[in-house]
Amino acid sequence: MRWFDFLKKWFTRLHPVNKMAADEIAVMRGILMGVKHTVEVELSCDQVYELIDQYVEMVARGEDAAAKLPLVRAHLDHCIECREEYEVLLSLIENSLAS
């Protein structure tokens, strides 16, 4: 049995009156995916913030930033806020290069 199914059944037994709503399932799935993709060494948002300009510049130059800064890439894959910051910075650089 998959972990998600197990936890869903467990939660339903704890709360038999209320069945899990779609938003509760989505939240649980997000938490489980975060746990599933947790690694021993991770960067915090503050650490990524200090490196993100270097990462964006590498991407803009066509370098393999993910290979050079894999922990930044891993963080961006799972952190919506940092990924949005990355996308804004990258679009600013790309637009300035296109001008």
ZAROMAR-310065 format. One record per atom (N, C-alpha, C, O, CB): residue number from 1; chain; atom name; x, y, z. Coordinates in Angstrom, 1 decimal. Glycine has a CB too. Example, Ala and Ser with C-alpha at 12.3 -4.5 7.8 and 13.67 -1.06 7.14 Angstrom:
<atoms>
[1,'A','N',[13.2,-5.7,7.8]]
[1,'A','CA',[12.3,-4.5,7.8]]
[1,'A','C',[13.2,-3.3,7.8]]
[1,'A','O',[14.2,-3.3,8.5]]
[1,'A','CB',[11.3,-4.5,9.0]]
[2,'A','N',[12.8,-2.2,7.1]]
[2,'A','CA',[13.7,-1.1,7.1]]
[2,'A','C',[12.9,0.0,7.9]]
[2,'A','O',[13.4,1.1,8.0]]
[2,'A','CB',[14.1,-0.6,5.7]]
</atoms>
This chain:
<atoms>
[1,'A','N',[0.8,-1.2,0.0]]
[1,'A','CA',[0.0,0.0,0.0]]
[1,'A','C',[0.9,1.2,0.0]]
[1,'A','O',[1.9,1.3,0.8]]
[1,'A','CB',[-1.0,0.0,1.2]]
[2,'A','N',[0.6,2.2,-0.8]]
[2,'A','CA',[1.3,3.4,-0.9]]
[2,'A','C',[1.1,4.3,0.4]]
[2,'A','O',[0.1,4.2,1.0]]
[2,'A','CB',[1.0,4.3,-2.1]]
[3,'A','N',[2.1,5.1,0.7]]
[3,'A','CA',[2.0,5.9,1.9]]
[3,'A','C',[0.8,6.8,1.9]]
[3,'A','O',[0.2,7.0,2.9]]
[3,'A','CB',[3.3,6.7,2.1]]
[4,'A','N',[0.6,7.4,0.8]]
[4,'A','CA',[-0.5,8.3,0.7]]
[4,'A','C',[-1.9,7.6,1.0]]
[4,'A','O',[-2.7,8.2,1.8]]
[4,'A','CB',[-0.6,9.0,-0.7]]
[5,'A','N',[-2.1,6.5,0.4]]
[5,'A','CA',[-3.3,5.7,0.7]]
[5,'A','C',[-3.4,5.3,2.2]]
[5,'A','O',[-4.5,5.4,2.8]]
[5,'A','CB',[-3.3,4.5,-0.2]]
[6,'A','N',[-2.3,4.9,2.7]]
[6,'A','CA',[-2.2,4.6,4.1]]
[6,'A','C',[-2.6,5.7,5.0]]
[6,'A','O',[-3.5,5.6,5.9]]
[6,'A','CB',[-0.8,4.0,4.5]]
[7,'A','N',[-2.0,6.9,4.8]]
[7,'A','CA',[-2.4,8.1,5.6]]
[7,'A','C',[-3.8,8.6,5.4]]
[7,'A','O',[-4.4,9.0,6.3]]
[7,'A','CB',[-1.4,9.2,5.3]]
[8,'A','N',[-4.3,8.4,4.1]]
[8,'A','CA',[-5.7,8.8,3.9]]
[8,'A','C',[-6.6,7.9,4.7]]
[8,'A','O',[-7.6,8.5,5.3]]
[8,'A','CB',[-6.0,8.7,2.4]]
[9,'A','N',[-6.4,6.7,4.7]]
[9,'A','CA',[-7.2,5.8,5.5]]
[9,'A','C',[-7.1,6.1,7.0]]
[9,'A','O',[-8.1,6.1,7.7]]
[9,'A','CB',[-6.9,4.3,5.2]]
[10,'A','N',[-5.9,6.3,7.4]]
[10,'A','CA',[-5.7,6.6,8.8]]
[10,'A','C',[-6.4,7.9,9.2]]
[10,'A','O',[-7.0,8.0,10.3]]
[10,'A','CB',[-4.1,6.8,9.1]]
[11,'A','N',[-6.3,9.0,8.4]]
[11,'A','CA',[-7.0,10.2,8.7]]
[11,'A','C',[-8.5,10.0,8.7]]
[11,'A','O',[-9.2,10.6,9.5]]
[11,'A','CB',[-6.6,11.3,7.6]]
[12,'A','N',[-9.0,9.3,7.8]]
[12,'A','CA',[-10.4,9.0,7.7]]
[12,'A','C',[-10.9,8.3,8.9]]
[12,'A','O',[-12.0,8.6,9.4]]
[12,'A','CB',[-10.8,8.2,6.4]]
[13,'A','N',[-10.1,7.4,9.5]]
[13,'A','CA',[-10.5,6.7,10.7]]
[13,'A','C',[-10.5,7.7,11.9]]
[13,'A','O',[-11.3,7.5,12.8]]
[13,'A','CB',[-9.5,5.5,11.0]]
[14,'A','N',[-9.6,8.6,11.9]]
[14,'A','CA',[-9.5,9.6,13.0]]
[14,'A','C',[-10.7,10.6,12.9]]
[14,'A','O',[-11.2,11.1,13.9]]
[14,'A','CB',[-8.2,10.4,12.9]]
[15,'A','N',[-11.2,10.9,11.7]]
[15,'A','CA',[-12.2,11.8,11.5]]
[15,'A','C',[-13.4,11.2,10.6]]
[15,'A','O',[-13.6,11.6,9.5]]
[15,'A','CB',[-11.7,13.1,10.8]]
[16,'A','N',[-14.0,10.1,11.2]]
[16,'A','CA',[-15.0,9.4,10.4]]
[16,'A','C',[-16.2,10.2,10.0]]
[16,'A','O',[-16.9,9.9,8.9]]
[16,'A','CB',[-15.5,8.2,11.2]]
[17,'A','N',[-16.5,11.3,10.7]]
[17,'A','CA',[-17.7,12.1,10.4]]
[17,'A','C',[-17.4,12.9,9.1]]
[17,'A','O',[-18.3,13.0,8.2]]
[17,'A','CB',[-18.1,13.0,11.5]]
[18,'A','N',[-16.2,13.5,9.0]]
[18,'A','CA',[-15.9,14.3,7.9]]
[18,'A','C',[-15.0,13.5,7.0]]
[18,'A','O',[-13.9,13.1,7.4]]
[18,'A','CB',[-15.2,15.6,8.3]]
[19,'A','N',[-15.4,13.3,5.8]]
[19,'A','CA',[-14.6,12.7,4.8]]
[19,'A','C',[-13.6,13.8,4.3]]
[19,'A','O',[-13.8,15.0,4.5]]
[19,'A','CB',[-15.4,12.1,3.5]]
[20,'A','N',[-12.4,13.4,3.8]]
[20,'A','CA',[-11.4,14.3,3.4]]
[20,'A','C',[-11.9,15.1,2.2]]
[20,'A','O',[-12.3,14.5,1.2]]
[20,'A','CB',[-10.1,13.6,3.1]]
[21,'A','N',[-11.9,16.4,2.3]]
[21,'A','CA',[-12.2,17.3,1.2]]
[21,'A','C',[-11.0,17.3,0.2]]
[21,'A','O',[-9.9,17.0,0.6]]
[21,'A','CB',[-12.6,18.7,1.7]]
[22,'A','N',[-11.3,17.7,-1.0]]
[22,'A','CA',[-10.3,17.8,-2.0]]
[22,'A','C',[-9.1,18.7,-1.6]]
[22,'A','O',[-7.9,18.3,-1.9]]
[22,'A','CB',[-10.8,18.3,-3.3]]
[23,'A','N',[-9.4,19.8,-0.9]]
[23,'A','CA',[-8.3,20.6,-0.5]]
[23,'A','C',[-7.4,20.0,0.6]]
[23,'A','O',[-6.2,20.2,0.6]]
[23,'A','CB',[-8.8,22.0,-0.1]]
[24,'A','N',[-8.0,19.2,1.5]]
[24,'A','CA',[-7.3,18.5,2.5]]
[24,'A','C',[-6.4,17.5,1.9]]
[24,'A','O',[-5.2,17.3,2.3]]
[24,'A','CB',[-8.2,17.9,3.5]]
[25,'A','N',[-6.9,16.8,0.9]]
[25,'A','CA',[-6.1,15.8,0.1]]
[25,'A','C',[-4.9,16.4,-0.5]]
[25,'A','O',[-3.8,15.9,-0.5]]
[25,'A','CB',[-7.0,15.0,-0.9]]
[26,'A','N',[-5.2,17.6,-1.2]]
[26,'A','CA',[-4.1,18.3,-1.9]]
[26,'A','C',[-3.0,18.8,-0.9]]
[26,'A','O',[-1.8,18.7,-1.2]]
[26,'A','CB',[-4.6,19.5,-2.6]]
[27,'A','N',[-3.4,19.2,0.3]]
[27,'A','CA',[-2.4,19.7,1.3]]
[27,'A','C',[-1.6,18.5,1.8]]
[27,'A','O',[-0.4,18.5,1.9]]
[27,'A','CB',[-3.1,20.3,2.5]]
[28,'A','N',[-2.3,17.3,2.1]]
[28,'A','CA',[-1.6,16.1,2.5]]
[28,'A','C',[-0.6,15.7,1.4]]
[28,'A','O',[0.5,15.3,1.7]]
[28,'A','CB',[-2.6,15.0,2.9]]
[29,'A','N',[-1.1,15.7,0.2]]
[29,'A','CA',[-0.2,15.2,-0.9]]
[29,'A','C',[1.0,16.1,-1.0]]
[29,'A','O',[2.1,15.6,-1.2]]
[29,'A','CB',[-1.0,15.2,-2.2]]
[30,'A','N',[0.8,17.4,-0.8]]
[30,'A','CA',[2.0,18.3,-0.9]]
[30,'A','C',[3.0,18.1,0.3]]
[30,'A','O',[4.2,18.1,0.0]]
[30,'A','CB',[1.5,19.8,-0.8]]
[31,'A','N',[2.4,17.8,1.4]]
[31,'A','CA',[3.3,17.6,2.6]]
[31,'A','C',[4.1,16.3,2.3]]
[31,'A','O',[5.3,16.2,2.6]]
[31,'A','CB',[2.5,17.4,3.9]]
[32,'A','N',[3.4,15.2,1.9]]
[32,'A','CA',[4.1,14.0,1.6]]
[32,'A','C',[5.1,14.1,0.5]]
[32,'A','O',[6.2,13.5,0.6]]
[32,'A','CB',[3.0,12.9,1.3]]
[33,'A','N',[4.8,14.9,-0.5]]
[33,'A','CA',[5.8,15.0,-1.6]]
[33,'A','C',[7.0,15.8,-1.1]]
[33,'A','O',[8.2,15.5,-1.5]]
[33,'A','CB',[5.2,15.8,-2.8]]
[34,'A','N',[6.8,16.7,-0.2]]
[34,'A','CA',[7.9,17.4,0.4]]
[34,'A','C',[8.8,16.5,1.2]]
[34,'A','O',[10.0,16.6,1.2]]
[34,'A','CB',[7.4,18.6,1.3]]
[35,'A','N',[8.2,15.6,2.0]]
[35,'A','CA',[8.9,14.7,2.8]]
[35,'A','C',[9.6,13.7,1.9]]
[35,'A','O',[10.8,13.3,2.1]]
[35,'A','CB',[8.0,13.9,3.7]]
[36,'A','N',[9.0,13.2,0.8]]
[36,'A','CA',[9.6,12.3,-0.1]]
[36,'A','C',[10.8,12.8,-0.7]]
[36,'A','O',[11.8,12.1,-1.0]]
[36,'A','CB',[8.5,11.9,-1.2]]
[37,'A','N',[10.8,14.1,-1.0]]
[37,'A','CA',[12.0,14.7,-1.8]]
[37,'A','C',[13.0,15.4,-0.8]]
[37,'A','O',[13.8,16.1,-1.3]]
[37,'A','CB',[11.4,15.7,-2.8]]
[38,'A','N',[12.8,15.2,0.5]]
[38,'A','CA',[13.8,15.7,1.4]]
[38,'A','C',[15.1,15.0,1.3]]
[38,'A','O',[15.2,13.8,1.2]]
[38,'A','CB',[13.2,15.7,2.9]]
[39,'A','N',[16.2,15.8,1.3]]
[39,'A','CA',[17.5,15.2,1.2]]
[39,'A','C',[18.3,15.6,2.5]]
[39,'A','O',[17.8,16.5,3.2]]
[39,'A','CB',[18.3,15.6,-0.1]]
[40,'A','N',[19.4,15.0,2.7]]
[40,'A','CA',[20.2,15.3,3.9]]
[40,'A','C',[20.7,16.7,3.9]]
[40,'A','O',[20.7,17.4,5.0]]
[40,'A','CB',[21.3,14.3,4.1]]
[41,'A','N',[21.1,17.2,2.8]]
[41,'A','CA',[21.7,18.5,2.7]]
[41,'A','C',[20.8,19.4,1.8]]
[41,'A','O',[20.6,19.1,0.7]]
[41,'A','CB',[23.2,18.5,2.1]]
[42,'A','N',[20.2,20.4,2.4]]
[42,'A','CA',[19.3,21.3,1.7]]
[42,'A','C',[19.7,22.7,2.0]]
[42,'A','O',[20.3,23.0,3.1]]
[42,'A','CB',[17.9,21.0,2.0]]
[43,'A','N',[19.4,23.6,1.1]]
[43,'A','CA',[19.6,25.0,1.4]]
[43,'A','C',[18.3,25.7,1.8]]
[43,'A','O',[17.3,25.3,1.4]]
[43,'A','CB',[20.2,25.7,0.1]]
[44,'A','N',[18.5,26.6,2.7]]
[44,'A','CA',[17.3,27.4,3.2]]
[44,'A','C',[17.0,28.5,2.1]]
[44,'A','O',[17.8,28.7,1.2]]
[44,'A','CB',[17.6,28.0,4.6]]
[45,'A','N',[15.9,29.1,2.3]]
[45,'A','CA',[15.5,30.2,1.4]]
[45,'A','C',[16.6,31.4,1.5]]
[45,'A','O',[16.9,32.0,0.4]]
[45,'A','CB',[14.1,30.8,1.7]]
[46,'A','N',[17.0,31.6,2.7]]
[46,'A','CA',[18.1,32.7,2.8]]
[46,'A','C',[19.4,32.3,2.1]]
[46,'A','O',[20.0,33.2,1.5]]
[46,'A','CB',[18.3,32.9,4.3]]
[47,'A','N',[19.7,31.1,2.2]]
[47,'A','CA',[21.0,30.6,1.5]]
[47,'A','C',[20.8,30.7,0.0]]
[47,'A','O',[21.7,31.1,-0.7]]
[47,'A','CB',[21.3,29.2,1.9]]
[48,'A','N',[19.6,30.3,-0.5]]
[48,'A','CA',[19.4,30.4,-1.9]]
[48,'A','C',[19.3,31.9,-2.4]]
[48,'A','O',[19.8,32.2,-3.5]]
[48,'A','CB',[18.0,29.7,-2.3]]
[49,'A','N',[18.7,32.7,-1.6]]
[49,'A','CA',[18.7,34.2,-1.9]]
[49,'A','C',[20.1,34.7,-2.1]]
[49,'A','O',[20.3,35.6,-3.0]]
[49,'A','CB',[18.0,34.9,-0.8]]
[50,'A','N',[21.1,34.3,-1.3]]
[50,'A','CA',[22.4,34.7,-1.5]]
[50,'A','C',[23.1,34.2,-2.8]]
[50,'A','O',[24.0,34.9,-3.2]]
[50,'A','CB',[23.3,34.3,-0.3]]
[51,'A','N',[22.6,33.1,-3.3]]
[51,'A','CA',[23.2,32.5,-4.5]]
[51,'A','C',[22.4,32.7,-5.8]]
[51,'A','O',[22.9,32.4,-6.9]]
[51,'A','CB',[23.4,31.1,-4.2]]
[52,'A','N',[21.2,33.2,-5.6]]
[52,'A','CA',[20.3,33.2,-6.8]]
[52,'A','C',[20.8,34.1,-7.9]]
[52,'A','O',[20.6,33.7,-9.1]]
[52,'A','CB',[18.9,33.6,-6.4]]
[53,'A','N',[21.4,35.2,-7.6]]
[53,'A','CA',[21.9,36.0,-8.7]]
[53,'A','C',[23.0,35.4,-9.5]]
[53,'A','O',[23.0,35.5,-10.8]]
[53,'A','CB',[22.5,37.4,-8.1]]
[54,'A','N',[23.9,34.6,-8.8]]
[54,'A','CA',[24.9,33.9,-9.6]]
[54,'A','C',[24.3,32.8,-10.4]]
[54,'A','O',[24.7,32.6,-11.6]]
[54,'A','CB',[25.9,33.2,-8.6]]
[55,'A','N',[23.3,32.1,-9.9]]
[55,'A','CA',[22.6,31.0,-10.6]]
[55,'A','C',[21.9,31.6,-11.8]]
[55,'A','O',[22.0,31.0,-12.9]]
[55,'A','CB',[21.6,30.4,-9.7]]
[56,'A','N',[21.2,32.7,-11.7]]
[56,'A','CA',[20.5,33.3,-12.8]]
[56,'A','C',[21.5,33.8,-13.9]]
[56,'A','O',[21.2,33.6,-15.1]]
[56,'A','CB',[19.7,34.5,-12.4]]
[57,'A','N',[22.6,34.3,-13.5]]
[57,'A','CA',[23.6,34.8,-14.5]]
[57,'A','C',[24.2,33.6,-15.3]]
[57,'A','O',[24.4,33.7,-16.5]]
[57,'A','CB',[24.7,35.6,-13.8]]
[58,'A','N',[24.4,32.5,-14.6]]
[58,'A','CA',[24.9,31.3,-15.3]]
[58,'A','C',[23.9,30.8,-16.3]]
[58,'A','O',[24.2,30.5,-17.4]]
[58,'A','CB',[25.2,30.1,-14.2]]
[59,'A','N',[22.6,30.7,-15.9]]
[59,'A','CA',[21.5,30.3,-16.8]]
[59,'A','C',[21.5,31.2,-18.0]]
[59,'A','O',[21.4,30.8,-19.2]]
[59,'A','CB',[20.2,30.3,-16.1]]
[60,'A','N',[21.5,32.5,-17.8]]
[60,'A','CA',[21.5,33.5,-18.8]]
[60,'A','C',[22.6,33.4,-19.8]]
[60,'A','O',[22.5,33.7,-21.0]]
[60,'A','CB',[21.4,34.9,-18.3]]
[61,'A','N',[23.8,33.0,-19.3]]
[61,'A','CA',[25.0,32.8,-20.2]]
[61,'A','C',[25.0,31.4,-20.9]]
[61,'A','O',[25.8,31.1,-21.7]]
[61,'A','CB',[26.3,32.9,-19.3]]
[62,'A','N',[24.0,30.6,-20.6]]
[62,'A','CA',[23.9,29.3,-21.2]]
[62,'A','C',[24.7,28.2,-20.5]]
[62,'A','O',[24.8,27.1,-21.1]]
[62,'A','CB',[24.3,29.4,-22.6]]
[63,'A','N',[25.2,28.5,-19.3]]
[63,'A','CA',[25.9,27.5,-18.5]]
[63,'A','C',[25.0,26.5,-17.9]]
[63,'A','O',[23.8,26.8,-17.7]]
[63,'A','CB',[26.8,28.2,-17.5]]
[64,'A','N',[25.5,25.4,-17.5]]
[64,'A','CA',[24.7,24.4,-16.8]]
[64,'A','C',[24.7,24.7,-15.3]]
[64,'A','O',[25.5,24.1,-14.5]]
[64,'A','CB',[25.3,22.9,-17.0]]
[65,'A','N',[23.9,25.7,-14.9]]
[65,'A','CA',[23.8,26.1,-13.5]]
[65,'A','C',[23.4,25.0,-12.6]]
[65,'A','O',[23.9,25.0,-11.4]]
[65,'A','CB',[22.9,27.3,-13.4]]
[66,'A','N',[22.5,24.1,-13.0]]
[66,'A','CA',[22.1,23.0,-12.2]]
[66,'A','C',[23.2,22.1,-11.8]]
[66,'A','O',[23.3,21.6,-10.7]]
[66,'A','CB',[21.0,22.3,-12.9]]
[67,'A','N',[24.2,21.9,-12.7]]
[67,'A','CA',[25.3,21.1,-12.4]]
[67,'A','C',[26.3,21.8,-11.5]]
[67,'A','O',[26.9,21.1,-10.6]]
[67,'A','CB',[26.0,20.6,-13.7]]
[68,'A','N',[26.4,23.1,-11.6]]
[68,'A','CA',[27.4,23.8,-10.8]]
[68,'A','C',[26.8,24.1,-9.4]]
[68,'A','O',[27.6,24.2,-8.4]]
[68,'A','CB',[27.8,25.1,-11.5]]
[69,'A','N',[25.5,24.4,-9.3]]
[69,'A','CA',[24.9,24.7,-8.0]]
[69,'A','C',[23.6,23.8,-7.8]]
[69,'A','O',[22.5,24.2,-7.9]]
[69,'A','CB',[24.5,26.2,-7.9]]
[70,'A','N',[23.9,22.5,-7.7]]
[70,'A','CA',[22.7,21.5,-7.6]]
[70,'A','C',[21.8,21.7,-6.4]]
[70,'A','O',[20.6,21.5,-6.5]]
[70,'A','CB',[23.3,20.1,-7.6]]
[71,'A','N',[22.3,22.2,-5.3]]
[71,'A','CA',[21.5,22.4,-4.2]]
[71,'A','C',[20.5,23.6,-4.4]]
[71,'A','O',[19.4,23.6,-3.9]]
[71,'A','CB',[22.3,22.7,-2.9]]
[72,'A','N',[21.0,24.6,-5.2]]
[72,'A','CA',[20.1,25.7,-5.5]]
[72,'A','C',[19.0,25.2,-6.4]]
[72,'A','O',[17.8,25.5,-6.2]]
[72,'A','CB',[20.9,26.9,-6.2]]
[73,'A','N',[19.3,24.4,-7.4]]
[73,'A','CA',[18.3,23.8,-8.4]]
[73,'A','C',[17.3,23.0,-7.6]]
[73,'A','O',[16.1,23.1,-7.8]]
[73,'A','CB',[19.0,23.0,-9.5]]
[74,'A','N',[17.8,22.2,-6.7]]
[74,'A','CA',[16.9,21.3,-5.9]]
[74,'A','C',[15.9,22.2,-5.1]]
[74,'A','O',[14.7,21.9,-5.0]]
[74,'A','CB',[17.7,20.4,-5.0]]
[75,'A','N',[16.4,23.3,-4.5]]
[75,'A','CA',[15.6,24.1,-3.7]]
[75,'A','C',[14.5,24.8,-4.6]]
[75,'A','O',[13.3,24.9,-4.3]]
[75,'A','CB',[16.4,25.2,-3.0]]
[76,'A','N',[14.9,25.3,-5.8]]
[76,'A','CA',[14.0,25.9,-6.7]]
[76,'A','C',[12.9,25.0,-7.2]]
[76,'A','O',[11.8,25.4,-7.5]]
[76,'A','CB',[14.8,26.5,-7.9]]
[77,'A','N',[13.3,23.7,-7.3]]
[77,'A','CA',[12.3,22.7,-7.8]]
[77,'A','C',[11.2,22.5,-6.8]]
[77,'A','O',[10.1,22.1,-7.1]]
[77,'A','CB',[13.0,21.4,-8.0]]
[78,'A','N',[11.4,22.9,-5.5]]
[78,'A','CA',[10.4,22.6,-4.4]]
[78,'A','C',[9.9,23.8,-3.7]]
[78,'A','O',[9.0,23.7,-2.9]]
[78,'A','CB',[11.0,21.7,-3.5]]
[79,'A','N',[10.5,25.0,-4.0]]
[79,'A','CA',[10.1,26.2,-3.3]]
[79,'A','C',[9.5,27.2,-4.2]]
[79,'A','O',[10.2,27.8,-5.1]]
[79,'A','CB',[11.3,26.8,-2.5]]
[80,'A','N',[8.2,27.4,-4.1]]
[80,'A','CA',[7.5,28.3,-5.1]]
[80,'A','C',[8.0,29.7,-5.0]]
[80,'A','O',[8.2,30.3,-6.0]]
[80,'A','CB',[6.0,28.2,-4.8]]
[81,'A','N',[8.2,30.2,-3.8]]
[81,'A','CA',[8.6,31.6,-3.6]]
[81,'A','C',[9.9,31.9,-4.2]]
[81,'A','O',[10.1,32.8,-4.9]]
[81,'A','CB',[8.6,32.0,-2.1]]
[82,'A','N',[10.9,31.0,-4.0]]
[82,'A','CA',[12.2,31.2,-4.5]]
[82,'A','C',[12.2,31.0,-6.0]]
[82,'A','O',[12.9,31.7,-6.8]]
[82,'A','CB',[13.2,30.2,-3.9]]
[83,'A','N',[11.4,30.0,-6.5]]
[83,'A','CA',[11.3,29.8,-8.0]]
[83,'A','C',[10.7,31.1,-8.7]]
[83,'A','O',[11.2,31.4,-9.7]]
[83,'A','CB',[10.4,28.6,-8.3]]
[84,'A','N',[9.8,31.7,-8.0]]
[84,'A','CA',[9.2,32.9,-8.6]]
[84,'A','C',[10.2,34.0,-8.6]]
[84,'A','O',[10.3,34.8,-9.6]]
[84,'A','CB',[8.0,33.4,-7.8]]
[85,'A','N',[11.0,34.1,-7.6]]
[85,'A','CA',[12.1,35.1,-7.6]]
[85,'A','C',[13.1,34.8,-8.7]]
[85,'A','O',[13.5,35.8,-9.4]]
[85,'A','CB',[12.8,35.1,-6.2]]
[86,'A','N',[13.5,33.6,-8.9]]
[86,'A','CA',[14.4,33.2,-9.9]]
[86,'A','C',[13.8,33.6,-11.3]]
[86,'A','O',[14.5,34.1,-12.1]]
[86,'A','CB',[14.6,31.7,-9.9]]
[87,'A','N',[12.5,33.3,-11.5]]
[87,'A','CA',[11.9,33.5,-12.8]]
[87,'A','C',[11.9,35.0,-13.1]]
[87,'A','O',[12.1,35.4,-14.3]]
[87,'A','CB',[10.5,32.9,-12.9]]
[88,'A','N',[11.6,35.8,-12.1]]
[88,'A','CA',[11.6,37.3,-12.3]]
[88,'A','C',[13.0,37.8,-12.6]]
[88,'A','O',[13.1,38.6,-13.6]]
[88,'A','CB',[11.0,38.0,-11.0]]
[89,'A','N',[14.0,37.4,-11.9]]
[89,'A','CA',[15.3,37.8,-12.2]]
[89,'A','C',[15.8,37.4,-13.5]]
[89,'A','O',[16.4,38.2,-14.3]]
[89,'A','CB',[16.3,37.2,-11.1]]
[90,'A','N',[15.5,36.1,-13.9]]
[90,'A','CA',[15.9,35.6,-15.2]]
[90,'A','C',[15.2,36.4,-16.3]]
[90,'A','O',[15.9,36.8,-17.3]]
[90,'A','CB',[15.6,34.2,-15.4]]
[91,'A','N',[14.0,36.7,-16.2]]
[91,'A','CA',[13.3,37.5,-17.2]]
[91,'A','C',[13.8,38.9,-17.3]]
[91,'A','O',[13.9,39.5,-18.4]]
[91,'A','CB',[11.8,37.5,-17.0]]
[92,'A','N',[14.2,39.5,-16.2]]
[92,'A','CA',[14.8,40.8,-16.2]]
[92,'A','C',[16.1,40.8,-17.0]]
[92,'A','O',[16.4,41.7,-17.8]]
[92,'A','CB',[15.0,41.4,-14.8]]
[93,'A','N',[16.9,39.8,-16.7]]
[93,'A','CA',[18.2,39.7,-17.4]]
[93,'A','C',[18.0,39.5,-18.9]]
[93,'A','O',[18.7,40.1,-19.7]]
[93,'A','CB',[19.1,38.6,-16.8]]
[94,'A','N',[17.2,38.5,-19.2]]
[94,'A','CA',[16.9,38.2,-20.6]]
[94,'A','C',[16.4,39.4,-21.4]]
[94,'A','O',[16.8,39.6,-22.5]]
[94,'A','CB',[15.9,37.0,-20.7]]
[95,'A','N',[15.5,40.2,-20.7]]
[95,'A','CA',[14.9,41.4,-21.4]]
[95,'A','C',[16.0,42.4,-21.6]]
[95,'A','O',[16.0,43.1,-22.6]]
[95,'A','CB',[13.8,41.9,-20.6]]
[96,'A','N',[16.9,42.6,-20.6]]
[96,'A','CA',[18.0,43.6,-20.7]]
[96,'A','C',[19.0,43.2,-21.8]]
[96,'A','O',[19.5,44.0,-22.5]]
[96,'A','CB',[18.7,43.8,-19.4]]
[97,'A','N',[19.2,41.9,-22.0]]
[97,'A','CA',[20.1,41.4,-23.0]]
[97,'A','C',[19.5,41.6,-24.4]]
[97,'A','O',[20.2,41.8,-25.4]]
[97,'A','CB',[20.5,39.9,-22.8]]
[98,'A','N',[18.1,41.4,-24.5]]
[98,'A','CA',[17.4,41.6,-25.8]]
[98,'A','C',[17.4,43.0,-26.2]]
[98,'A','O',[17.2,43.3,-27.4]]
[98,'A','CB',[16.0,41.0,-25.6]]
[99,'A','N',[17.5,44.0,-25.3]]
[99,'A','CA',[17.4,45.4,-25.7]]
[99,'A','C',[18.7,45.9,-26.4]]
[99,'A','O',[18.7,47.1,-26.8]]
[99,'A','CB',[17.1,46.2,-24.5]]
</atoms>
